Amino acid sequence: MNHTFHIPVLGLGYSIDTPLKVARYGITSVVSITDDELCERMREFHLAENGIEYVPIRKDEEDGRARRITAYLNLMHRLVNEQFRLLRIQSFDTGNDINTYFELLPEHCRPKMIYRHMMQMEEGKEKDVLQKELRWQMTAGNIDVNIMSKVDKANYTADHENLGNDYTDAVAAMRGFANSTLYSSVVISAGLNPRLYAYMESCRDFFPDKAGLIRKKIILKVGDYRSALIQAKMLAKKGLWVNEFRIESGLNCGGHAFATDGLLLGPILEEFKQKRTDLSDELYAIYHAALETKNIRTPARPSLMITAQGGIGTAEEHNFLINHYQLDAAGWGSPFLLVPEATNVDQVTLDSLVAATQEDYYVSNSSPLGVRYNNFRKSTMEEQRLHRIASGRPGSPCKKKLLSTNTEFTELPICTASRKYQHLKIKELEATETEPSIFKERFDAITAKICLCEGLCASAYLKNDMLRPRENKAVSICPGPNLAYFGDTYSLKEMVNHIYGRSPISFKISRPNLFINELNLYIDYLKQDLNAQLHELNAKKTKYHEKFSEQLQSGINYYRRMIPELKQSTGIAAWELQQQLLNAEEKLLSITAEIASFRDGYNQKLN
């Protein structure tokens, strides 16, 4: 691939058909295949757009979920291939999309340099030869898919009989991808899932063929080196090679926020950089042995890529990460929500994002998964949630049941964002809690949950005029806090030019370096977590907070040592970086003193 960036998965619906908009230009993007209903409806939409007959696949058909996903991925593959074929045979006349393909490429890649040289040549045989060479060098972007390993509920027949492990949500989604015609990668996020890994061992496309080619590749989205090694070793023992470790900031990202224990992005990337060769050697030894036991011819050692994403906002940051940490690429997610050419954001939400302030972006407890979630205060889903509470009917009707995992009150799992669960939980709270302040705190925690299954799809339906009668049109969106600095909508060309530094976008407010941003997010997170647990502090939690603060201090020290390189590569004055680190350290020291005070108080109670 010539591009040094990719577009990560954006919610459920925001990037559901992004490959159809950017892949022909050589840009790789990631599609969520969590929601088979969304996949099926988008398949119907794009078949109609292309004048192709639609034959429905019902969810209740045999293996309906997997077959829906396969059918949608196959359609995208077919349409992207046709788009790319037509693009490739265009002339290089002014205004043709083939020129856009090359103009979007980074300046120093070989095809871009050949293209620039060719465009300055007079017509003739030599120019024709170069044009032919350029066409051969063109490649479409990958249609990668994302599976959240934690979204893996069991499924049941109409008679409430469990369909078994092969039909859980994540496993069925994996089968949908494995059975598709794609030559691409699955991005596995949200931690390890032994059941999912075991199923992948039965999928032929994850293993090398007779020519040594692996048709379906594996990308692990990870938060630190230790988790990456544990998961990759589990897969290698099954003969499954991790082609890429995609390192994501725990808090300076969109979607679910899987915070580390205070480990910051810079030190995490440093560890991967220092241990990259050892990591590859260790995994390959396990992988090679596993393939031998399966009588599969071991190919030449596969590549092991390392990429990063989360909070990148300038070309200088992009280049620094790639050059200093020897990354293969970097992900740009949330900024593409402001690129209507690339993603599905309805006009009302788009206008709200453009006008938003920093305070509108926050880490919430809104997700039914029980994981912190990047939320947007001005979303229509948030308006609807508050209106339902005020009307005495908190919670959402639960139709898709993708996140139904709670069995506190029911035999079959239900979702904590559902009206049914919240009614039962509030009823229990009313019977057990009499202290007004604690009641309010717990009531707010119960009713904070929102329906992500519908909210993260609604924008795609609204933008494409696909909303059905009486269907909920409230939109949930989960941008990272980095989006607060972008204050307009952009064309695809404008955003790519910004990424490569050809024409930087002006930020609406002063923006700190991405490392400083993440550091401050973690300090705020520690403070919030400490305050939330004041009534329930114990030795274990105090130890956790102490470790967290120690890791943050270690990160501050690391960045101090990095100031000369950061100054040279990002153009930020050394004194400014020093002051930002000092301000963060002062906040951290204040919190550390609180933790010590709580620890001493707890120990006195024990004595």
C-alpha positions as CSV (number, residue, x, y, z in Angstrom):
1,M,0.0,0.0,0.0
2,N,1.2,3.5,-0.9
3,H,-0.9,5.4,1.6
4,T,0.5,5.7,5.2
5,F,-2.9,6.1,6.8
6,H,-6.1,4.0,7.1
7,I,-9.6,4.9,8.2
8,P,-10.5,2.8,11.3
9,V,-14.0,1.5,12.0
10,L,-16.4,4.3,12.9
11,G,-19.3,3.1,15.0
12,L,-21.7,0.7,13.2
13,G,-23.1,2.8,10.4
14,Y,-20.6,5.7,9.9
15,S,-18.1,3.6,8.0
16,I,-20.4,0.7,6.9
17,D,-19.9,1.5,3.2
18,T,-16.7,3.7,3.3
19,P,-14.8,1.3,1.1
20,L,-17.3,2.1,-1.7
21,K,-16.2,5.8,-1.4
22,V,-12.5,5.6,-0.9
23,A,-11.1,2.1,-1.8
24,R,-10.7,3.0,-5.5
25,Y,-8.3,5.7,-4.5
26,G,-6.1,3.2,-2.7
27,I,-7.3,4.1,0.8
28,T,-8.0,1.2,3.2
29,S,-10.9,1.5,5.6
30,V,-12.6,-0.7,8.2
31,V,-16.3,-1.8,8.2
32,S,-18.1,-3.0,11.3
33,I,-19.8,-6.4,10.8
34,T,-21.4,-6.5,14.2
35,D,-24.9,-5.7,13.0
36,D,-26.1,-8.1,10.3
37,E,-29.4,-6.2,9.9
38,L,-27.5,-3.1,9.0
39,C,-25.4,-5.1,6.5
40,E,-28.5,-6.5,4.9
41,R,-30.2,-3.2,4.6
42,M,-27.1,-1.6,3.1
43,R,-26.8,-4.5,0.7
44,E,-30.4,-3.8,-0.4
45,F,-29.6,-0.1,-0.8
46,H,-26.5,-0.6,-2.9
47,L,-28.0,-3.2,-5.1
48,A,-30.8,-0.8,-5.9
49,E,-28.3,2.0,-6.5
50,N,-26.5,-0.2,-9.0
51,G,-29.6,-1.6,-10.7
52,I,-29.1,-5.2,-9.4
53,E,-31.8,-7.5,-8.2
54,Y,-32.1,-7.9,-4.5
55,V,-32.9,-11.3,-3.0
56,P,-33.5,-11.0,0.8
57,I,-31.7,-13.2,3.4
58,R,-33.9,-13.4,6.5
59,K,-32.3,-13.5,9.9
60,D,-34.2,-16.6,10.9
61,E,-32.9,-18.6,7.9
62,E,-30.3,-21.2,8.5
63,D,-27.1,-19.4,9.4
64,G,-28.8,-16.2,8.4
65,R,-26.5,-13.8,10.3
66,A,-23.3,-15.2,8.7
67,R,-24.9,-15.4,5.2
68,R,-26.1,-11.8,5.4
69,I,-22.6,-10.6,6.3
70,T,-21.0,-12.7,3.5
71,A,-23.4,-11.4,0.9
72,Y,-22.8,-7.7,1.9
73,L,-19.0,-8.1,1.9
74,N,-19.1,-9.9,-1.5
75,L,-21.2,-7.1,-2.9
76,M,-18.8,-4.5,-1.7
77,H,-15.9,-6.5,-3.1
78,R,-17.6,-6.7,-6.5
79,L,-18.5,-3.0,-6.6
80,V,-15.1,-1.8,-5.5
81,N,-13.4,-4.1,-8.1
82,E,-15.6,-2.6,-10.8
83,Q,-15.0,1.0,-9.6
84,F,-11.3,0.3,-9.6
85,R,-11.3,-1.4,-13.1
86,L,-13.1,1.6,-14.6
87,L,-10.8,4.1,-12.8
88,R,-7.7,2.3,-14.0
89,I,-8.6,2.5,-17.7
90,Q,-9.3,6.2,-17.7
91,S,-7.1,8.5,-19.6
92,F,-5.0,11.0,-17.7
93,D,-7.0,13.9,-19.1
94,T,-7.7,16.8,-16.8
95,G,-10.7,16.1,-14.5
96,N,-10.6,12.3,-14.6
97,D,-10.6,10.4,-11.3
98,I,-7.4,8.6,-12.2
99,N,-5.6,11.8,-11.5
100,T,-7.3,12.1,-8.1
101,Y,-5.9,8.6,-7.3
102,F,-2.3,9.8,-7.8
103,E,-2.8,13.4,-6.4
104,L,-4.0,11.9,-3.1
105,L,-0.8,9.8,-2.7
106,P,1.9,10.9,-0.3
107,E,4.6,13.0,-2.0
108,H,7.6,10.7,-1.6
109,C,6.1,7.4,-2.7
110,R,7.4,6.1,-6.1
111,P,4.1,6.2,-8.0
112,K,3.5,9.8,-7.0
113,M,7.0,10.8,-8.2
114,I,6.5,9.0,-11.5
115,Y,3.1,10.6,-11.9
116,R,4.4,14.1,-11.4
117,H,7.2,13.4,-13.9
118,M,4.8,11.9,-16.4
119,M,2.4,14.9,-16.2
120,Q,5.2,17.3,-17.2
121,M,6.2,15.3,-20.3
122,E,5.2,16.0,-23.9
123,E,2.8,13.5,-25.6
124,G,4.6,10.6,-27.1
125,K,5.8,7.0,-26.7
126,E,7.8,7.6,-23.5
127,K,4.8,9.2,-21.8
128,D,2.6,6.3,-22.9
129,V,5.1,3.8,-21.3
130,L,5.1,5.7,-18.0
131,Q,1.2,5.8,-18.0
132,K,1.1,2.1,-18.5
133,E,3.6,1.6,-15.7
134,L,1.5,3.8,-13.4
135,R,-1.6,1.8,-14.1
136,W,0.2,-1.4,-13.2
137,Q,1.3,0.1,-9.9
138,M,-2.3,1.1,-8.9
139,T,-3.9,-0.9,-6.0
140,A,-7.3,-0.5,-4.5
141,G,-7.6,0.0,-0.7
142,N,-8.5,-3.0,1.4
143,I,-12.0,-3.7,2.6
144,D,-11.1,-4.6,6.2
145,V,-13.7,-5.6,8.8
146,N,-14.0,-5.2,12.5
147,I,-15.3,-7.7,15.1
148,M,-15.6,-6.7,18.7
149,S,-14.8,-9.9,20.5
150,K,-16.9,-8.9,23.6
151,V,-20.0,-8.6,21.4
152,D,-20.6,-12.3,21.4
153,K,-24.0,-13.1,22.9
154,A,-25.6,-16.6,22.5
155,N,-28.5,-16.9,20.1
156,Y,-31.6,-19.0,20.5
157,T,-34.3,-20.7,18.4
158,A,-38.0,-19.6,18.6
159,D,-38.4,-22.2,21.4
160,H,-35.6,-20.6,23.4
161,E,-33.1,-23.4,22.7
162,N,-29.5,-22.3,22.6
163,L,-28.1,-22.6,19.0
164,G,-24.6,-23.4,20.4
165,N,-21.1,-21.9,20.2
166,D,-20.9,-21.8,16.4
167,Y,-23.8,-19.4,16.2
168,T,-22.8,-16.8,18.8
169,D,-22.7,-13.3,17.4
170,A,-18.9,-12.9,17.0
171,V,-18.4,-16.4,15.7
172,A,-21.2,-16.1,13.1
173,A,-19.7,-12.7,12.1
174,M,-16.3,-14.3,11.7
175,R,-17.8,-17.0,9.5
176,G,-19.5,-14.3,7.4
177,F,-16.1,-12.8,6.8
178,A,-14.2,-16.1,6.3
179,N,-16.7,-17.2,3.7
180,S,-16.5,-14.0,1.7
181,T,-14.5,-13.4,-1.5
182,L,-12.4,-10.7,0.1
183,Y,-8.6,-10.7,0.3
184,S,-8.3,-8.5,3.4
185,S,-8.0,-8.4,7.1
186,V,-10.3,-8.8,10.2
187,V,-9.6,-6.3,13.0
188,I,-10.3,-8.0,16.3
189,S,-10.9,-5.5,19.1
190,A,-12.0,-5.4,22.7
191,G,-9.8,-8.2,24.1
192,L,-9.4,-11.9,23.7
193,N,-12.2,-14.4,23.1
194,P,-11.0,-18.0,23.3
195,R,-14.2,-19.3,21.6
196,L,-13.7,-17.0,18.7
197,Y,-10.0,-17.9,18.3
198,A,-10.9,-21.6,18.4
199,Y,-13.5,-21.1,15.6
200,M,-10.9,-19.3,13.5
201,E,-8.7,-22.4,13.5
202,S,-11.4,-24.1,11.4
203,C,-11.4,-21.3,8.7
204,R,-9.1,-22.3,5.8
205,D,-8.5,-18.8,4.5
206,F,-6.6,-17.8,7.7
207,F,-3.9,-20.4,6.7
208,P,-1.3,-20.2,3.9
209,D,-2.4,-21.8,0.7
210,K,-0.1,-24.0,-1.5
211,A,1.6,-20.9,-2.8
212,G,2.2,-19.6,0.7
213,L,-0.4,-16.8,0.5
214,I,-2.8,-16.0,3.3
215,R,-6.1,-14.8,1.9
216,K,-7.6,-13.5,5.2
217,K,-5.2,-11.7,7.6
218,I,-5.5,-10.9,11.3
219,I,-5.1,-7.5,12.9
220,L,-5.2,-7.3,16.7
221,K,-6.3,-3.9,18.0
222,V,-4.5,-3.7,21.4
223,G,-3.8,-1.2,24.1
224,D,-0.4,-2.4,25.3
225,Y,2.5,-4.9,24.6
226,R,1.5,-7.5,27.2
227,S,-2.0,-8.0,25.9
228,A,-0.7,-8.1,22.3
229,L,1.8,-10.8,23.2
230,I,-0.8,-12.9,25.1
231,Q,-3.4,-12.8,22.3
232,A,-0.9,-13.3,19.5
233,K,0.6,-16.4,21.2
234,M,-2.8,-17.9,21.7
235,L,-3.4,-17.5,17.9
236,A,0.1,-18.6,16.9
237,K,-0.4,-21.9,18.8
238,K,-3.4,-22.5,16.5
239,G,-1.3,-21.8,13.4
240,L,-2.8,-18.3,13.0
241,W,-0.5,-15.4,12.3
242,V,-1.1,-11.9,13.5
243,N,-0.2,-9.7,10.5
244,E,-0.6,-6.4,12.3
245,F,-0.7,-5.0,15.8
246,R,-2.9,-1.9,15.8
247,I,-2.1,0.1,18.9
248,E,-4.9,2.4,20.0
249,S,-4.8,5.1,22.7
250,G,-7.0,4.0,25.5
251,L,-8.7,7.3,26.0
252,N,-7.7,9.6,23.1
253,C,-9.9,7.7,20.6
254,G,-13.5,7.3,19.5
255,G,-15.9,4.6,20.5
256,H,-15.4,2.5,23.6
257,A,-12.5,3.7,25.8
258,F,-10.4,0.8,27.0
259,A,-8.2,2.7,29.4
260,T,-4.9,1.2,30.4
261,D,-3.6,1.3,34.0
262,G,-2.0,4.6,33.3
263,L,0.3,3.4,30.5
264,L,0.6,6.2,27.9
265,L,0.8,5.9,24.1
266,G,4.4,7.1,23.8
267,P,5.9,4.5,26.2
268,I,3.7,1.8,24.8
269,L,5.0,2.5,21.2
270,E,8.5,2.6,22.5
271,E,8.1,-0.9,24.0
272,F,6.8,-2.2,20.7
273,K,9.7,-0.5,18.9
274,Q,12.4,-2.0,21.2
275,K,10.9,-5.5,21.2
276,R,9.6,-5.8,17.7
277,T,12.3,-8.3,16.5
278,D,12.0,-10.4,19.6
279,L,8.2,-10.4,19.3
280,S,8.4,-11.5,15.7
281,D,10.9,-14.3,16.5
282,E,8.9,-15.6,19.4
283,L,5.6,-15.7,17.5
284,Y,7.1,-17.2,14.4
285,A,8.7,-20.1,16.3
286,I,5.3,-20.9,17.8
287,Y,3.5,-20.4,14.5
288,H,6.0,-22.5,12.5
289,A,5.6,-25.4,15.0
290,A,1.8,-25.2,14.9
291,L,1.8,-25.4,11.1
292,E,4.1,-28.4,11.1
293,T,1.7,-30.3,13.3
294,K,-1.1,-29.5,10.8
295,N,1.1,-30.6,7.9
296,I,0.8,-27.2,6.3
297,R,3.9,-26.1,4.4
298,T,5.4,-23.1,6.3
299,P,5.8,-20.1,4.0
300,A,8.5,-17.5,4.2
301,R,8.2,-15.6,7.4
302,P,5.0,-13.4,7.1
303,S,5.3,-9.7,7.7
304,L,4.5,-8.2,11.1
305,M,3.2,-4.7,10.9
306,I,2.8,-2.2,13.7
307,T,0.4,0.8,13.4
308,A,-1.1,3.3,15.8
309,Q,-4.2,5.4,16.0
310,G,-6.0,7.7,18.4
311,G,-5.9,11.5,18.6
312,I,-3.5,12.2,15.7
313,G,-4.3,15.6,14.3
314,T,-1.4,17.0,12.3
315,A,0.9,15.9,9.5
316,E,3.8,16.5,11.9
317,E,2.4,14.1,14.5
318,H,1.6,11.6,11.8
319,N,5.1,11.7,10.4
320,F,6.7,11.7,13.9
321,L,4.9,8.5,15.0
322,I,5.8,6.7,11.8
323,N,9.4,7.8,11.7
324,H,10.3,7.7,15.4
325,Y,8.5,4.5,16.3
326,Q,9.1,2.8,12.9
327,L,5.4,2.3,12.3
328,D,4.0,1.0,9.0
329,A,1.0,3.4,9.1
330,A,-1.3,5.4,11.3
331,G,-5.1,5.5,11.7
332,W,-7.2,8.7,11.3
333,G,-10.7,8.0,12.5
334,S,-12.9,10.8,14.0
335,P,-11.7,13.6,11.6
336,F,-13.3,11.6,8.8
337,L,-16.7,12.0,10.4
338,L,-16.5,15.6,9.0
339,V,-15.8,14.3,5.5
340,P,-19.3,13.6,3.9
341,E,-17.7,12.0,0.9
342,A,-16.3,9.2,3.1
343,T,-18.7,8.6,5.9
344,N,-22.4,8.5,6.8
345,V,-23.2,11.4,9.2
346,D,-26.6,13.0,8.9
347,Q,-26.9,16.7,8.4
348,V,-28.2,17.5,11.9
349,T,-25.4,15.6,13.6
350,L,-22.8,17.0,11.2
351,D,-23.9,20.6,12.0
352,S,-23.7,19.8,15.7
353,L,-20.2,18.4,15.4
354,V,-19.0,21.5,13.5
355,A,-20.4,23.8,16.2
356,A,-19.3,21.7,19.2
357,T,-17.0,22.8,22.0
358,Q,-14.5,20.7,23.9
359,E,-17.1,20.2,26.7
360,D,-19.5,18.5,24.3
361,Y,-17.1,15.5,24.1
362,Y,-16.9,13.3,27.2
363,V,-16.2,9.8,28.4
364,S,-19.4,8.3,29.7
365,N,-21.0,5.2,31.2
366,S,-23.5,5.0,28.4
367,S,-22.5,1.7,26.9
368,P,-24.4,-1.4,27.9
369,L,-21.1,-3.3,27.6
370,G,-20.1,-1.8,30.9
371,V,-17.0,-0.2,29.3
372,R,-16.5,3.6,29.3
373,Y,-17.7,5.2,26.0
374,N,-16.8,8.4,24.2
375,N,-20.0,10.3,23.9
376,F,-21.3,13.5,22.4
377,R,-23.6,15.8,24.5
378,K,-25.4,17.3,21.5
379,S,-26.4,14.0,19.9
380,T,-30.2,13.5,19.4
381,M,-29.8,10.1,21.2
382,E,-28.7,12.0,24.3
383,E,-31.7,14.4,23.9
384,Q,-34.1,11.4,23.6
385,R,-32.5,9.7,26.7
386,L,-33.1,12.8,28.9
387,H,-36.7,13.3,27.5
388,R,-37.6,9.6,28.3
389,I,-36.3,10.1,31.9
390,A,-38.3,13.3,32.3
391,S,-41.4,11.5,31.0
392,G,-41.0,8.7,33.5
393,R,-40.1,6.1,30.9
394,P,-36.3,5.7,30.9
395,G,-34.7,3.1,28.7
396,S,-35.1,2.0,25.1
397,P,-37.3,-0.6,23.4
398,C,-34.9,-3.4,22.7
399,K,-35.3,-4.8,19.1
400,K,-31.9,-6.0,17.9
401,K,-30.7,-7.4,21.2
402,L,-27.0,-7.3,20.1
403,L,-25.9,-6.3,23.6
404,S,-28.3,-8.4,25.6
405,T,-26.0,-10.0,28.2
406,N,-27.7,-9.3,31.6
407,T,-29.6,-12.0,33.6
408,E,-30.1,-10.2,36.9
409,F,-33.9,-10.4,36.5
410,T,-34.6,-12.7,33.6
411,E,-33.8,-16.2,32.4
412,L,-32.9,-15.0,28.9
413,P,-30.3,-12.1,28.7
414,I,-31.6,-8.6,28.3
415,C,-29.8,-5.3,27.6
416,T,-29.1,-2.8,30.4
417,A,-30.2,0.0,28.1
418,S,-33.6,-1.6,27.6
419,R,-36.7,-0.2,29.1
420,K,-37.4,-3.6,30.7
421,Y,-34.1,-3.7,32.5
422,Q,-34.1,-0.1,33.7
423,H,-37.7,-0.5,35.0
424,L,-36.7,-3.6,37.0
425,K,-33.5,-2.1,38.3
426,I,-35.1,1.2,39.4
427,K,-37.8,-0.8,41.1
428,E,-35.1,-2.7,43.0
429,L,-33.3,0.6,43.9
430,E,-36.5,2.1,45.2
431,A,-37.0,-0.8,47.5
432,T,-33.4,-0.8,48.9
433,E,-32.0,2.7,48.9
434,T,-33.3,5.5,51.1
435,E,-30.4,7.9,51.1
436,P,-31.4,10.6,48.5
437,S,-27.9,11.4,47.3
438,I,-26.9,7.8,46.8
439,F,-30.3,7.0,45.2
440,K,-29.7,9.8,42.7
441,E,-26.2,8.6,41.9
442,R,-27.3,5.1,41.3
443,F,-30.5,6.1,39.4
444,D,-28.3,8.2,37.1
445,A,-25.9,5.3,36.6
446,I,-28.9,3.0,35.6
447,T,-30.4,5.5,33.2
448,A,-27.1,6.6,31.6
449,K,-27.2,3.5,29.3
450,I,-28.3,4.2,25.7
451,C,-29.3,1.9,22.8
452,L,-26.1,1.7,20.7
453,C,-27.6,-0.9,18.3
454,E,-30.0,1.6,16.8
455,G,-28.3,4.9,17.6
456,L,-25.1,4.0,15.8
457,C,-27.0,2.9,12.7
458,A,-29.6,5.8,12.5
459,S,-27.2,8.3,10.9
460,A,-26.6,5.9,7.9
461,Y,-30.3,5.4,7.4
462,L,-31.0,9.2,7.7
463,K,-28.3,10.2,5.3
464,N,-29.3,7.6,2.7
465,D,-33.0,8.2,3.1
466,M,-33.5,4.6,4.3
467,L,-35.4,5.2,7.6
468,R,-38.5,3.1,7.9
469,P,-41.9,4.4,9.2
470,R,-41.9,4.6,13.0
471,E,-38.2,3.7,13.2
472,N,-36.2,5.5,15.9
473,K,-34.2,8.4,14.3
474,A,-32.2,9.3,17.4
475,V,-28.5,9.3,16.5
476,S,-25.7,8.2,18.8
477,I,-22.2,9.2,17.8
478,C,-18.9,8.4,19.5
479,P,-16.1,10.7,18.3
480,G,-12.8,11.0,20.0
481,P,-12.0,14.2,21.9
482,N,-9.6,15.2,19.1
483,L,-12.6,16.2,17.0
484,A,-13.1,19.3,19.1
485,Y,-10.3,21.1,17.3
486,F,-11.8,20.6,13.8
487,G,-14.4,23.2,13.0
488,D,-15.8,22.6,9.5
489,T,-16.7,19.9,7.0
490,Y,-14.0,18.8,4.5
491,S,-13.7,17.2,1.2
492,L,-11.8,13.9,0.9
493,K,-9.0,15.8,-0.8
494,E,-8.8,18.4,1.9
495,M,-8.5,15.9,4.7
496,V,-5.9,13.8,2.9
497,N,-3.9,16.9,2.0
498,H,-4.0,17.8,5.7
499,I,-2.8,14.4,6.7
500,Y,0.2,14.6,4.4
501,G,0.9,18.3,5.3
502,R,0.2,19.7,1.8
503,S,-2.5,22.0,3.0
504,P,-3.0,22.0,6.8
505,I,-6.5,22.6,8.2
506,S,-6.8,25.5,10.6
507,F,-8.0,24.4,14.0
508,K,-10.8,26.4,15.7
509,I,-9.0,26.5,19.0
510,S,-5.4,26.0,20.2
511,R,-4.5,22.3,20.1
512,P,-1.8,20.7,22.3
513,N,0.4,17.8,21.1
514,L,-1.4,14.4,20.9
515,F,0.8,13.1,23.7
516,I,-0.1,16.0,26.0
517,N,-3.8,15.6,25.1
518,E,-3.8,11.9,26.1
519,L,-1.8,12.6,29.3
520,N,-4.4,15.1,30.4
521,L,-7.3,12.8,29.5
522,Y,-5.7,10.1,31.7
523,I,-5.2,12.4,34.6
524,D,-8.8,13.5,34.4
525,Y,-9.9,9.9,34.2
526,L,-7.9,9.0,37.3
527,K,-9.5,11.9,39.2
528,Q,-13.0,10.8,38.1
529,D,-12.4,7.2,39.0
530,L,-11.1,8.1,42.4
531,N,-14.1,10.3,43.1
532,A,-16.5,7.7,41.9
533,Q,-15.1,5.1,44.4
534,L,-14.8,7.3,47.5
535,H,-17.6,5.4,49.3
536,E,-16.1,2.0,48.4
537,L,-12.3,2.4,48.6
538,N,-10.4,-0.6,49.8
539,A,-6.8,-1.8,49.8
540,K,-7.1,-3.3,46.3
541,K,-8.6,-0.2,44.7
542,T,-6.1,2.1,46.4
543,K,-3.2,-0.1,45.1
544,Y,-4.7,0.2,41.6
545,H,-4.9,4.0,41.9
546,E,-1.3,4.2,43.2
547,K,0.0,2.0,40.3
548,F,-2.0,4.2,37.8
549,S,-0.5,7.4,39.1
550,E,3.0,5.8,39.0
551,Q,2.6,4.8,35.4
552,L,1.5,8.4,34.5
553,Q,4.5,9.9,36.3
554,S,6.7,7.5,34.4
555,G,5.1,8.6,31.2
556,I,5.7,12.3,32.1
557,N,9.4,11.5,32.6
558,Y,9.5,9.7,29.3
559,Y,8.1,12.7,27.4
560,R,10.5,15.1,29.2
561,R,13.4,13.0,27.8
562,M,11.7,13.2,24.4
563,I,11.3,17.0,24.3
564,P,14.3,17.6,21.9
565,E,12.9,15.2,19.3
566,L,9.4,16.4,19.7
567,K,10.5,19.9,19.3
568,Q,12.4,19.1,16.1
569,S,9.7,16.9,14.6
570,T,6.5,18.8,15.5
571,G,7.6,22.4,15.6
572,I,6.4,23.0,19.2
573,A,8.7,25.1,21.3
574,A,10.6,23.2,24.0
575,W,9.5,25.7,26.7
576,E,5.8,25.1,25.7
577,L,6.1,21.3,26.0
578,Q,8.0,21.7,29.3
579,Q,5.3,23.9,30.7
580,Q,2.5,21.6,29.5
581,L,4.2,18.6,31.2
582,L,4.8,20.6,34.4
583,N,1.1,21.6,34.5
584,A,0.0,18.0,34.1
585,E,2.5,16.9,36.7
586,E,1.2,19.4,39.2
587,K,-2.4,18.0,38.7
588,L,-1.1,14.5,39.1
589,L,0.8,15.2,42.3
590,S,-2.3,16.7,43.8
591,I,-4.3,13.5,43.0
592,T,-1.4,11.3,44.2
593,A,-1.6,13.2,47.6
594,E,-5.3,12.4,47.7
595,I,-4.6,8.7,47.1
596,A,-2.0,8.6,49.9
597,S,-4.5,10.3,52.2
598,F,-7.2,7.8,51.4
599,R,-4.7,5.0,51.9
600,D,-3.6,6.3,55.3
601,G,-7.3,6.8,56.3
602,Y,-8.2,3.2,55.2
603,N,-5.2,1.8,57.1
604,Q,-6.2,3.6,60.3
605,K,-9.7,2.2,60.1
606,L,-8.2,-1.3,59.9
607,N,-6.0,-0.7,62.9
